[in-house]
Amino acid sequence: MVHRSLPSAPKRSASILAASALLPLCLAGLPAAADAPGARPAGTTPVTTAGLTSPLRPGPRDPAPSRPAVAGYTWGNVQIEGGGFVPGIIYNPTEDGLVYARTDIGGAYRLDREADRWVPLLDHVGWDDWNRNGVLSLATDPVRTERVYAAVGMYTNEWDPDHGAILRSEDHGETWQATELPFKVGGNMPGRGIGERLQIDPMDPDTLYFGAEGGNGLWRSTDAGVTWAEVESFPNAGDFVPVPGSEWSYETQNVGVLWTAFDTRGAVAGEGSRTIFTAVADTEDILYRSDDGGETWAPVPGAPTGFLPHKGVIDEASGSLYLTTSNTAGPYDGSDGEVWRYSIDDGTWSDITPPQRPVGGDFGFSGLSVDASDPDTLMVTTQIQWWPDILIFRSTDRGETWTPIWDYTTGQDGESVLERRYTQDISRAPWLTFGAQPSEPVAGAEPSPKLGWMAESFEINPHDPDEAMYGTGATIYRTENLTAWDEEGGTVRISAQAQGIEETAIQDLVAPEGEVDVLSAMLDLGGFVHEDVDTVPGMITDPYMGGSTSVDAAGAAPEVLVRAGTDGSGVHRVAVSRDAGGSWAAGSPVEGAQGPGLVAVTADGGRIVWSVPGIGVQVSTDGGATWTASAGISGAARVEADRVDPQRVYAWSEGTFLTSHDGGASFAASAGAGAGDAPGASAALPVRGEVRFGAVPGAEGEVWLAGGAEGEPYGLFRSRDGGDTWSALPGFDAADAVGFGKAAPGASTPAVYVSGERDGVRGIFRSIDGGAGWTRINDDQHQWGRTGFAITGDPDVFGRVYIATNGRGIVMGDIDVAGKADGRPGRGRG
């Protein structure tokens, strides 16, 4: 699914999502210091790439000039809690309570233990460095625990034009500096759950190692991440690609160097570890060892072959290195794998793979954790098992025997029985049932809710053996009574604990008047009807449409809502609600539809206009039961309805603005329809690039349009006569989304909100006087990557704004209210 404001950068691909029919989806810092004094380790080459150690992208990727927000705003999220893949959970081994989580497209988080809430750490990432919200790896310093590092970048193929970076923080992630790398980093690529690739030597915390993708080898820093050099003596950059020869470049990237582990026994603090292991994506030579602090390396004799080593953990009490392996890089697939124990001192290998295969076929392994308080205890997870569920295994004898978290048996009468060692609480995020009633697994159907999928990171708290967390493709689960597993008849309590993490990829938003705060369309989860932005609702069902792209509400009948998406059978359709989202009716599909497209509903709620990829614009007068092709318009179009006149519908198609005066039955180019050489053209309007527009509530015929392309007309435009004439609003270098909200006290026109660039500054802007004056309402610490998908004000609360992001969910801002000490927006309506 390609995000429209990032035409080359999908979050989740339809091909990936089709991997299983049962898949329910799937700061500006100071200048860097000079090189630290002292000799570099042998076998390293200092990087001399210009600007490599400068902060936050030198040269053409400099952030736009900063400017403080004039109006005070408090920022938070409409509550969904989770919604995306959490490939890594990282506990600090020495500071009790310190734990981080990394996501593939939504940045990194630190758990606030007092509030029991995850705190976002990369919201400063802006429009131009959006790729830094992909976090491939994260490391927390065991000595100077205030230090934390992140390897960031989104894609290693052509979807991301920019190199990756290593971010470093001296204050638990409150502020960051960056060192740009001379290659790309793939936080949302295959293998992103492997690792951690970024590791700190606990015997010399100024020394870090990073395993790169794409054949770029093993890298090392000896000055706490300020500068980096390739370890030239490391002999293997990996050669595994997920699907050799695939025409899809996402599947043909070298997964690279995977993780590093340190054996600190006998090492002297401050002098670095002597024995170091590094794993690579090479199924014939998976593991390398150095006994001289990384000067020289050699393959580990007898290491298992045929699989990729997803995780490696050293237990120094027994002198053992544990490995989990799988036959793929993941995270969506993996059908075979093993668990191994390696004796570091005598070089022997032991296959300790759990023998149990309760049901569901074969699987590989990924998650791996050793209990720091009892090193005989270790746990592993299956990398993936779609049906019936993932498996978690526990051993209390160093892998000699195992018990699974569930067992599935079928009696002689054919009745299936699932025996659980756990209870599961999803009350914080009820949508984790994906619209299904709680149920046991049966042939061809999954249980609901599931323990998860893509469980690549399972971590036992090193300070509390009763606490463990693991990430899935949708949330974080936590238990606080893990050792109950070992009791006769004991039951482990598992609960969804992703509060504060918002990782959905939002495609569209609408905020109708009345009881519904905001209706959303998003990838993977479909979308939500939020009657209370503070409460996590259930998923929209009947129909469930996991890949939703567009929503609308009738301007004069706000209880009428429509959405467009793709249902669980892969059918593209629309659905309509006439009771403010309380119930939904599925419309009929249109034969030949190539995607879910975009949808609008006329002001009175009587007609639905649907722009269908591969078909064109269709109109329905019976709630989507039947469809008729609109006349006068062809090809892909963006459609919006006038908020007052039920007969007027607007469209943007192939650089031309069109208007319908018969409820979408037919369209004609407006007098100011196009640009350039087109007959009747208005020189102001864009011809190319992404365009989004909206009609102003309560103002018949008034339309605002944002969009364009670099080197072309690109900005904010307004028509007060239904598109016949247009004017460009001055001061905007670029504008990408526009929306409207409740008027300011004493004002006669709605507040206008824009995601754009004004006078050289990227940000979120608000006008309360019809566009005469503008205020930037966000600041440099609140940017959220790309924010051009959709923006809307709240029609009932002045100042409130909702912003669609690609990986940070629905961002919500409110004007500062005294006493909001929790740092979250005020919620009052009025």
C-alpha positions in Angstrom: 0.0 0.0 0.0 1.7 3.2 -1.2 1.2 6.3 0.9 0.2 9.1 -1.3 2.4 11.8 0.1 5.4 9.4 -0.1 4.8 8.0 -3.5 7.9 5.7 -3.4 7.7 4.6 0.2 5.0 2.1 1.3 4.6 1.2 4.9 3.1 -2.3 4.4 2.9 -3.8 1.0 -0.1 -5.7 -0.3 2.2 -8.5 -1.2 3.4 -8.7 2.3 -0.1 -8.6 3.7 -1.1 -11.4 1.4 1.6 -13.7 2.9 -1.1 -15.3 5.0 -4.8 -15.5 4.3 -5.3 -15.4 8.0 -3.3 -12.2 8.7 -5.7 -9.8 10.4 -4.1 -6.8 8.9 0.5 -6.4 9.4 17.2 17.2 17.9 18.7 19.3 16.3 22.0 18.7 18.1 25.2 20.5 18.7 28.0 20.1 16.1 29.7 16.7 16.6 33.0 16.6 18.5 36.2 15.9 16.7 37.6 12.4 16.7 38.5 11.2 20.2 42.2 11.1 20.7 44.1 7.8 20.8 44.8 5.1 18.4 42.0 3.4 16.5 41.8 -0.4 16.7 43.6 -2.1 13.9 41.6 -3.0 10.9 39.4 0.1 10.9 39.2 2.8 8.3 38.1 6.3 9.4 35.2 7.7 7.5 36.0 10.9 5.7 32.6 11.4 4.0 31.9 15.1 4.0 29.5 16.0 6.7 29.4 12.5 8.2 29.7 13.7 11.8 27.6 16.8 11.4 24.2 16.9 13.2 20.9 16.2 11.6 21.7 16.0 8.0 24.1 18.7 6.6 23.8 20.2 3.2 20.6 19.8 1.2 18.9 17.9 4.0 19.2 20.7 6.5 15.9 21.1 8.3 14.0 24.2 7.4 14.8 27.2 9.5 13.3 26.9 13.0 10.8 29.3 14.3 9.0 29.0 17.7 5.3 28.5 17.8 3.5 31.7 18.7 0.4 30.0 20.1 0.9 27.6 23.0 -0.3 24.1 22.2 -0.3 20.8 24.0 0.2 17.8 21.8 -0.8 14.2 22.2 -2.7 11.5 20.4 -6.2 10.3 19.8 -6.0 7.0 21.7 -5.6 3.8 19.8 -2.7 2.3 21.7 -0.3 0.4 19.5 -1.4 -0.5 15.9 2.0 -1.4 14.4 5.0 -3.7 14.7 7.3 -3.4 17.7 10.4 -5.3 16.6 12.6 -4.5 19.6 12.2 -4.1 23.4 15.5 -3.2 25.1 16.0 -3.2 28.9 18.9 -1.4 30.5 20.9 -4.2 32.3 22.0 -2.0 35.2 19.3 0.6 35.8 16.2 -0.8 37.2 13.0 0.4 35.5 14.7 1.7 32.3 13.4 0.1 29.2 12.9 1.3 25.6 10.9 0.1 22.6 11.6 0.6 18.9 9.2 0.6 16.0 9.6 0.1 12.3 7.9 3.3 11.2 6.9 5.2 14.3 10.2 6.1 16.1 11.3 5.0 19.5 9.8 5.1 23.0 10.9 5.0 26.7 8.6 3.7 29.4 7.7 6.2 32.0 7.3 3.8 35.0 5.5 6.2 37.2 2.8 6.9 34.6 3.1 3.4 33.2 3.1 5.0 29.7 5.4 4.9 26.8 6.9 8.3 25.9 7.8 9.1 22.3 11.4 10.1 21.7 11.6 11.0 18.0 8.8 13.5 17.5 11.3 16.1 16.5 11.8 14.1 13.2 10.5 16.4 10.5 9.3 16.4 6.9 12.7 16.2 5.3 14.2 13.5 7.6 11.1 11.5 7.8 13.1 8.3 7.3 14.5 8.6 10.8 11.3 7.3 12.2 12.3 3.9 11.1 14.4 2.5 14.0 16.4 -0.6 13.0 18.2 -0.9 16.3 18.5 0.7 19.7 21.1 0.4 22.5 21.0 1.6 26.1 24.4 2.2 27.9 24.9 -0.2 30.8 27.5 2.2 32.4 26.3 5.7 31.7 22.7 4.8 31.7 21.5 8.2 30.6 23.1 7.4 27.2 21.0 5.8 24.4 21.6 5.3 20.8 19.4 4.5 17.8 20.2 3.3 14.2 17.7 5.0 12.0 16.5 4.9 8.4 13.5 3.6 6.7 14.4 1.7 3.5 17.5 0.4 1.8 16.0 0.3 -1.7 14.8 3.2 -3.9 11.8 4.0 -1.7 14.1 6.0 0.5 16.6 8.4 -1.2 18.6 9.2 2.0 21.3 7.5 4.0 20.7 6.3 7.5 22.1 7.7 10.7 23.2 6.9 14.3 21.4 9.1 16.8 22.9 9.5 20.2 21.4 11.0 23.4 22.9 11.9 26.8 19.6 12.4 28.5 17.6 9.2 28.0 16.4 10.3 24.6 15.1 13.8 25.5 17.4 15.4 23.0 19.6 13.9 20.2 22.6 14.4 18.0 23.1 12.6 14.8 26.0 11.1 12.7 25.0 10.4 9.2 26.1 7.1 7.8 27.5 6.6 4.2 24.8 4.0 3.4 21.1 3.4 3.9 19.5 1.8 6.9 16.2 -0.2 6.7 14.1 0.2 9.8 11.1 -1.1 7.7 12.9 -3.7 5.7 13.1 -7.5 5.9 15.1 -8.6 8.9 14.2 -5.6 11.1 13.2 -7.8 14.0 16.7 -9.4 14.0 19.3 -8.1 16.4 20.0 -5.9 18.2 22.4 -4.8 15.5 23.6 -1.8 17.5 25.5 -2.9 20.6 27.6 -1.2 23.3 30.7 -2.9 24.7 29.9 -3.0 28.5 33.6 -3.0 29.3 34.2 0.2 27.3 30.9 2.0 26.7 32.5 4.5 24.4 32.9 1.6 21.9 29.8 0.6 19.9 29.3 -1.9 17.0 26.7 -1.7 14.3 25.8 -4.4 11.8 24.9 -2.8 8.5 22.6 -4.1 5.8 23.3 -4.1 2.1 26.7 -5.6 2.2 28.1 -2.6 4.1 29.7 -4.8 6.8 30.4 -4.3 10.5 31.0 -0.7 11.8 32.5 0.5 15.0 32.7 3.8 17.0 35.2 4.4 19.7 34.0 7.8 20.7 30.5 7.1 22.0 28.9 7.2 18.5 30.3 10.5 17.3 32.3 9.0 14.5 32.2 5.5 12.8 34.5 3.4 10.8 34.1 0.1 9.1 35.9 -2.8 10.7 37.8 -3.9 7.6 39.1 -7.0 9.3 35.6 -8.4 9.6 35.4 -10.9 6.8 31.7 -11.4 5.9 29.1 -8.7 5.1 26.4 -11.3 4.6 24.8 -12.5 1.4 21.2 -13.5 2.3 18.4 -11.8 0.3 14.8 -12.8 1.0 13.8 -13.5 -2.6 16.7 -13.6 -5.0 15.6 -12.5 -8.5 12.4 -10.9 -7.3 11.2 -8.0 -9.4 10.2 -6.3 -6.2 13.3 -4.5 -4.7 12.0 -4.8 -1.2 12.7 -8.5 -1.4 16.2 -8.3 -2.9 18.2 -6.4 -0.4 21.1 -8.0 1.5 20.1 -8.4 5.1 23.7 -8.0 6.2 25.4 -8.1 9.6 22.9 -9.0 12.3 24.1 -8.6 15.9 27.1 -8.5 18.3 27.5 -10.1 21.7 30.3 -9.6 24.3 31.8 -12.1 26.7 33.1 -9.9 29.4 34.7 -12.6 31.6 38.3 -11.7 32.3 38.0 -8.3 30.6 39.1 -5.1 32.4 36.7 -2.3 32.7 37.8 0.6 30.5 39.9 -1.7 28.2 37.0 -3.3 26.3 35.9 -6.9 25.9 38.3 -9.3 24.4 35.9 -12.0 23.2 33.2 -10.8 20.8 30.7 -12.6 18.6 29.1 -11.2 15.6 26.4 -12.9 13.5 25.8 -12.4 9.8 23.0 -13.2 7.3 24.9 -16.1 5.6 23.3 -19.5 6.1 26.7 -21.3 5.6 28.7 -19.1 8.0 26.4 -17.5 10.5 28.8 -16.6 13.4 32.2 -15.1 13.8 34.4 -14.7 16.9 37.2 -12.4 17.9 39.4 -13.0 21.0 41.5 -9.9 20.6 38.9 -7.1 21.0 37.8 -7.1 17.4 41.2 -6.9 15.8 40.8 -10.3 14.0 37.9 -12.6 13.3 37.2 -16.2 12.4 34.2 -18.3 11.7 33.0 -20.3 14.8 33.7 -24.0 14.1 30.7 -26.2 14.1 28.1 -23.5 14.0 24.7 -24.6 12.7 24.0 -24.0 9.0 21.0 -23.5 6.9 19.3 -20.8 8.9 19.7 -17.2 9.9 20.7 -16.4 13.6 17.9 -14.0 14.7 19.1 -13.5 18.3 22.1 -14.3 20.4 22.4 -14.0 24.2 25.4 -14.8 26.3 25.0 -16.3 29.8 28.3 -15.7 31.5 27.4 -17.8 34.5 27.6 -20.9 32.4 29.8 -19.6 29.6 27.1 -20.2 27.1 26.0 -18.4 24.0 22.4 -19.1 23.0 21.0 -18.7 19.5 17.6 -18.7 17.9 17.4 -19.3 14.2 14.9 -19.2 11.3 14.9 -20.0 7.6 13.9 -16.4 6.7 14.7 -12.9 7.7 11.1 -12.2 8.7 9.1 -10.7 10.0 6.1 -12.0 8.0 7.3 -15.5 7.2 9.5 -18.3 8.6 8.7 -22.1 8.5 11.7 -23.7 10.1 14.4 -23.0 12.6 16.3 -24.2 15.6 17.6 -23.2 19.1 21.3 -23.8 20.0 23.6 -23.5 22.9 27.3 -23.0 22.4 29.9 -23.5 25.0 32.3 -20.5 24.7 35.1 -22.2 26.5 35.2 -25.7 24.9 33.6 -24.9 21.6 30.8 -27.5 21.7 27.4 -27.0 20.2 24.1 -28.5 21.5 20.9 -28.5 19.6 18.3 -27.5 22.3 15.3 -26.9 19.9 12.0 -27.4 21.7 10.6 -30.7 20.4 7.0 -29.7 20.8 5.0 -28.9 17.7 1.5 -28.7 19.1 -0.3 -27.7 15.9 -0.2 -25.4 13.0 2.8 -26.6 11.1 6.5 -25.7 11.3 8.0 -22.5 12.4 11.3 -20.7 13.1 12.5 -19.0 16.2 13.4 -15.4 17.1 12.6 -14.1 20.5 15.2 -15.1 23.1 15.8 -14.1 26.7 17.9 -15.5 29.6 16.7 -14.7 33.2 19.5 -12.7 34.7 18.4 -13.7 38.2 18.4 -17.4 37.3 20.5 -18.1 34.2 19.2 -21.7 34.0 16.0 -20.2 32.8 15.5 -19.1 29.2 12.6 -18.4 27.0 12.2 -18.4 23.2 9.4 -17.5 20.8 8.4 -18.6 17.4 9.3 -16.0 14.8 5.9 -16.4 13.2 3.0 -18.8 13.3 -0.2 -17.5 11.8 -2.4 -20.4 12.8 -3.4 -20.9 15.4 -1.0 -18.5 17.2 2.6 -17.8 18.1 4.3 -20.1 20.6 6.3 -19.1 23.6 8.6 -21.7 25.3 10.2 -21.7 28.7 13.0 -23.9 30.0 14.4 -23.9 33.6 17.3 -26.3 32.8 19.3 -24.4 30.1 17.2 -25.8 27.3 17.3 -29.5 28.1 13.5 -29.5 28.5 10.8 -27.0 27.5 7.1 -26.2 28.2 5.0 -24.3 25.7 2.6 -21.6 26.7 -0.3 -23.5 25.1 -1.0 -26.9 23.8 -3.6 -27.9 21.3 -5.1 -31.4 21.1 -7.8 -33.0 19.2 -9.9 -35.7 20.8 -11.2 -38.9 19.2 -14.5 -37.2 18.7 -12.7 -34.5 16.6 -13.2 -31.8 19.2 -10.2 -29.5 19.6 -9.0 -28.3 23.0 -6.6 -25.5 23.7 -4.8 -25.8 27.0 -3.4 -22.5 28.1 -0.8 -21.6 30.7 -1.9 -18.0 30.5 -4.8 -15.6 30.7 -5.0 -12.6 28.4 -6.3 -9.1 29.0 -6.9 -6.7 26.1 -9.2 -4.3 27.9 -6.9 -1.4 27.2 -7.1 -2.1 23.4 -10.3 -4.0 22.7 -9.7 -3.8 18.9 -7.1 -6.5 19.3 -9.9 -9.0 18.7 -10.0 -7.5 15.1 -13.8 -7.4 15.3 -14.2 -11.1 16.2 -15.8 -12.5 19.3 -13.4 -14.2 21.7 -13.0 -17.7 20.5 -10.9 -20.8 20.5 -9.0 -21.9 17.4 -10.6 -24.3 15.0 -9.5 -25.6 11.7 -9.3 -22.6 9.3 -10.0 -20.0 12.0 -7.7 -18.3 14.5 -8.4 -17.7 18.2 -9.5 -14.3 19.3 -7.6 -12.5 20.7 -4.2 -13.9 19.6 -1.0 -13.9 21.6 0.3 -12.1 18.5 2.4 -12.5 15.4 5.9 -11.3 14.5 7.0 -11.8 18.0 10.7 -11.1 17.3 11.6 -9.6 20.7 10.8 -11.3 24.0 12.6 -9.9 27.0 12.7 -10.8 30.7 13.3 -7.8 32.9 16.9 -8.3 34.1 15.9 -6.7 37.5 12.6 -8.6 38.0 12.1 -12.2 36.8 8.3 -11.8 37.1 8.2 -9.1 34.4 8.6 -9.8 30.7 7.5 -7.9 27.6 7.3 -8.9 24.0 6.4 -6.9 20.8 4.0 -8.1 18.1 2.8 -6.7 14.8 0.1 -4.8 16.7 1.1 -4.1 20.3 3.3 -4.8 23.3 2.2 -7.5 25.8 3.5 -7.6 29.3 3.3 -10.1 32.2 4.1 -9.3 35.9 3.9 -12.8 37.2 6.0 -14.8 34.8 7.4 -17.2 37.4 3.9 -18.5 37.9 4.6 -20.5 34.8 6.8 -22.8 36.9 4.2 -23.6 39.5 1.9 -26.6 39.2 -1.2 -25.3 37.5 0.2 -21.8 37.4 -1.2 -19.3 35.1 0.7 -16.3 33.6 -1.3 -13.1 33.3 -0.6 -11.3 30.0 -2.0 -7.9 29.2 -1.7 -5.4 26.3 0.5 -2.6 27.6 1.1 -0.2 24.7 -0.3 2.9 26.2 1.5 5.9 24.8 2.6 4.0 21.7 0.7 5.2 18.6 2.0 3.6 15.4 -0.8 3.6 12.9 -0.5 4.8 9.3 -3.4 7.3 8.9 -4.8 7.8 5.4 -7.7 10.2 6.0 -9.6 12.0 8.8 -13.0 13.7 9.2 -14.3 15.4 12.2 -18.1 15.8 12.0 -20.2 17.9 14.2 -22.0 16.2 17.1 -21.2 13.1 19.0 -18.3 11.7 17.0 -15.0 13.4 17.6 -13.1 12.0 14.7 -13.5 9.2 12.1 -10.3 7.8 10.6 -9.1 5.6 7.8 -5.8 3.8 8.2 -3.8 0.9 6.9 -3.7 -2.4 8.7 -6.5 -1.6 11.3 -9.0 0.0 9.0 -10.0 2.9 11.2 -12.0 3.9 14.2 -15.0 6.0 15.2 -13.8 8.0 18.2 -16.6 9.4 20.2 -14.1 10.2 22.9 -10.5 10.8 21.9 -9.3 9.6 25.3 -10.9 6.2 25.0 -9.7 3.4 22.8 -12.7 2.1 20.8 -13.4 -1.2 19.3 -12.6 -1.8 15.6 -15.1 -0.9 12.9 -16.7 -4.0 11.6 -19.6 -5.1 9.4 -17.7 -4.8 7.2 -14.1 -4.9 8.6 -11.9 -3.2 6.0 -8.3 -3.5 7.1 -6.8 -1.3 4.4 -9.0 1.8 4.5 -8.1 4.9 2.5 -10.8 7.5 2.7 -13.6 8.7 5.0 -16.2 11.5 4.8 -19.2 12.9 6.7 -22.2 14.7 5.2 -21.9 18.5 5.8 -25.5 19.0 6.7 -26.2 15.6 8.1 -23.2 14.7 10.2 -24.6 11.4 11.4 -24.1 10.1 7.8 -20.6 8.7 7.5 -18.9 6.9 4.6 -15.6 5.0 4.3 -13.7 3.3 1.5 -11.4 0.3 2.0 -10.5 -3.3 1.2 -12.3 -6.0 3.2 -11.0 -9.2 4.6 -11.7 -11.0 1.3 -9.7 -8.5 -0.7 -12.8 -6.8 -2.1 -12.7 -3.0 -2.6 -15.9 -1.4 -1.4 -17.4 1.4 0.5 -19.6 1.3 3.7 -22.1 3.8 5.0 -23.4 4.6 8.5 -26.5 6.7 9.1 -26.3 6.6 12.9 -22.9 8.3 13.5 -20.9 5.0 13.2 -23.2 2.9 15.4 -23.8 0.5 12.6 -22.5 0.2 9.0 -23.9 -1.2 5.8 -21.5 -2.5 3.1 -21.9 -1.2 -0.4 -21.7 -3.4 -3.4 -18.3 -3.7 -5.1 -17.7 -2.4 -8.6 -16.3 -5.0 -11.0 -12.7 -4.2 -12.1 -11.9 -2.0 -9.1 -8.1 -2.0 -8.6 -8.1 -0.3 -5.2 -10.4 1.1 -2.6 -10.0 4.7 -3.9 -11.5 7.8 -2.4 -15.1 8.6 -1.3 -17.3 11.6 -0.6 -20.9 12.0 0.5 -23.1 14.9 -0.5 -24.1 17.5 2.1 -27.5 15.9 2.7 -26.2 12.4 2.9 -28.2 11.3 -0.1 -25.5 10.5 -2.6 -22.1 8.7 -2.4 -19.4 9.6 -4.9 -16.7 7.0 -5.2 -13.5 7.4 -7.2 -12.5 3.9 -8.0 -8.9 3.1 -9.3 -9.2 1.3 -12.6 -12.8 2.2 -13.1 -13.3 6.0 -12.5 -15.8 8.0 -10.6 -19.0 6.3 -9.6 -22.1 7.7 -7.9 -24.8 5.9 -5.8 -28.2 7.2 -4.7 -29.0 4.1 -2.7 -26.3 3.9 -0.1 -23.9 2.0 -2.3 -26.2 -0.8 -3.4 -25.8 0.2 -7.0 -23.4 2.4 -8.9 -23.5 4.5 -12.0 -20.5 5.9 -13.8 -20.2 9.7 -13.6 -20.1 11.5 -16.9 -17.5 14.1 -17.9 -14.7 12.7 -15.8 -12.3 9.9 -16.4 -9.3 8.4 -14.7 -8.2 8.7 -11.1 -9.7 11.6 -9.2 -9.9 13.1 -5.8 -13.4 13.9 -4.8 -15.0 16.1 -2.1 -18.5 17.3 -1.6 -19.6 20.9 -0.9 -20.5 21.2 2.8 -23.8 23.1 2.1 -25.1 22.5 -1.4 -26.1 18.8 -1.8 -26.0 19.0 -5.5 -22.4 20.3 -5.7 -19.4 17.9 -5.8 -15.8 18.7 -6.6 -13.1 16.7 -8.2 -9.4 17.0 -9.1 -8.3 14.8 -12.0 -5.1 14.8 -14.0 -4.4 18.4 -13.2 -7.9 19.7 -13.8 -10.5 20.9 -11.2 -14.0 19.8 -12.0 -17.5 20.6 -10.5 -20.7 18.6 -10.5 -24.0 20.4 -10.0 -26.1 17.2 -10.0 -24.8 15.3 -7.0 -21.9 13.7 -8.9 -23.9 12.3 -11.8 -21.8 14.5 -14.2 -18.8 16.8 -14.0 -17.4 19.6 -16.1 -14.2 21.5 -15.9 -14.5 24.7 -13.9 -13.6 28.0 -15.5 -10.4 28.0 -13.5 -9.9 24.3 -14.0 -6.3 23.8 -14.9 -3.0 25.5 -15.2 -0.4 26.3 -17.8 -1.6 26.1 -21.4 -5.0 24.6 -20.7 -8.0 26.5 -22.2 -9.5 28.8 -19.5 -6.6 28.0 -17.2 -5.8 29.7 -14.0 -2.1 30.3 -13.7 -2.3 29.8 -9.9 -3.3 26.1 -9.7 -0.8 23.2 -9.7 -0.7 20.7 -12.6 1.4 17.9 -11.1 2.1 16.5 -7.7 -0.2 15.5 -4.8 -3.2 17.7 -4.3 -5.7 17.7 -1.5 -8.7 20.0 -1.1 -11.7 20.5 1.0 -14.9 22.5 1.1 -15.5 25.0 3.9 -18.3 24.2 6.4 -21.1 26.6 6.2 -19.8 28.4 3.1 -21.4 27.2 -0.1 -19.0 27.1 -3.0 -15.8 27.9 -1.0 -13.0 25.4 -1.6 -9.4 25.4 -0.4 -6.7 23.4 -2.2 -3.3 22.4 -1.1 -0.6 20.7 -3.1 1.7 20.8 -6.1 5.2 19.8 -6.8 8.7 21.2 -6.5 9.5 23.5 -9.5 5.7 23.7 -10.2 3.0 25.7 -8.6 3.0 24.4 -5.0 1.1 26.0 -2.2 -2.3 27.0 -0.8 -5.2 28.1 -3.1 -8.7 29.3 -2.5 -11.9 29.6 -4.6 -15.1 31.3 -3.4 -17.1 30.4 -6.4 -17.0 26.7 -6.6 -13.7 26.5 -8.5 -14.4 29.1 -11.2 -11.7 31.4 -10.0 -8.8 30.8 -7.7 -6.3 32.9 -5.7 -3.0 31.8 -4.2 -2.5 32.6 -0.5 0.8 34.4 -0.1 3.6 33.2 2.0 3.3 29.5 1.4 6.3 27.8 -0.2 4.4 24.5 -0.1 1.2 23.2 1.3 0.1 19.6 1.5 -3.1 19.3 3.5 -5.8 21.7 4.6 -8.8 21.4 6.9 -11.2 23.5 8.9 -12.4 23.7 12.5 -14.5 25.7 14.9 -14.2 29.5 14.5 -12.3 31.4 17.1 -14.5 33.3 19.6 -15.8 36.4 17.9 -14.8 35.2 14.4 -17.2 34.6 11.6 -15.2 32.1 9.6 -13.9 28.6 10.5 -10.4 28.3 11.7 -8.1 26.9 8.9 -5.3 24.4 9.5 -2.5 23.6 7.0 0.4 21.3 6.9 2.9 23.1 4.8 5.9 25.4 4.5 5.6 29.0 5.1 8.3 31.6 4.7 10.9 28.8 4.7 9.5 27.1 7.8 7.8 23.6 7.8 5.0 23.2 10.2 1.4 23.1 11.2 -0.2 26.5 10.6 -3.5 28.0 11.8 -5.5 31.0 10.6 -8.5 32.4 12.4 -9.3 35.2 10.0 -9.9 33.5 6.7 -6.2 33.3 5.7 -5.2 36.9 6.3 -2.8 35.9 9.1 -1.1 32.6 10.1 0.4 31.2 13.2 2.7 28.2 13.4 1.1 26.1 16.2 3.7 23.3 16.4 7.4 23.6 17.3 10.6 21.9 16.4 10.1 19.2 19.0 6.7 18.2 17.6 6.9 17.5 13.9 6.0 13.7 13.5 7.7 13.1 10.1 5.4 13.5 7.1 2.1 15.2 8.0 0.5 15.7 4.6 -2.0 12.9 4.4 -4.9 14.8 6.1 -5.5 17.5 8.7 -8.8 18.7 10.2 -9.9 21.0 12.9 -12.6 20.0 15.4 -16.0 21.7 14.6 -17.0 21.7 18.2 -13.8 22.7 20.0 -11.9 25.8 18.9 -8.2 25.3 18.5 -8.3 21.5 18.4 -6.6 19.9 15.4 -6.2 16.3 14.2 -3.2 15.4 12.1 -2.7 12.2 10.1 0.8 10.7 10.3 2.6 7.8 8.7 3.5 5.8 11.9 2.6 8.2 14.8 -1.1 7.7 14.6 -3.6 10.6 14.9 -1.8 13.5 16.5 -4.0 15.9 18.3 -3.3 19.4 19.5 -5.2 21.6 21.8 -4.6 25.2 23.0 -2.7 25.1 26.3 -4.9 24.8 29.3 -3.5 25.6 32.7 -3.0 22.5 34.9 -2.5 20.0 32.1 0.6 18.6 33.9 0.4 15.3 32.2 1.5 16.9 28.9 -1.6 15.7 27.1 -4.2 17.9 25.4 -7.2 19.1 27.2 -10.3 17.2 26.2 -13.2 19.5 26.9 -15.8 20.0 24.2 -17.8 23.1 23.8 
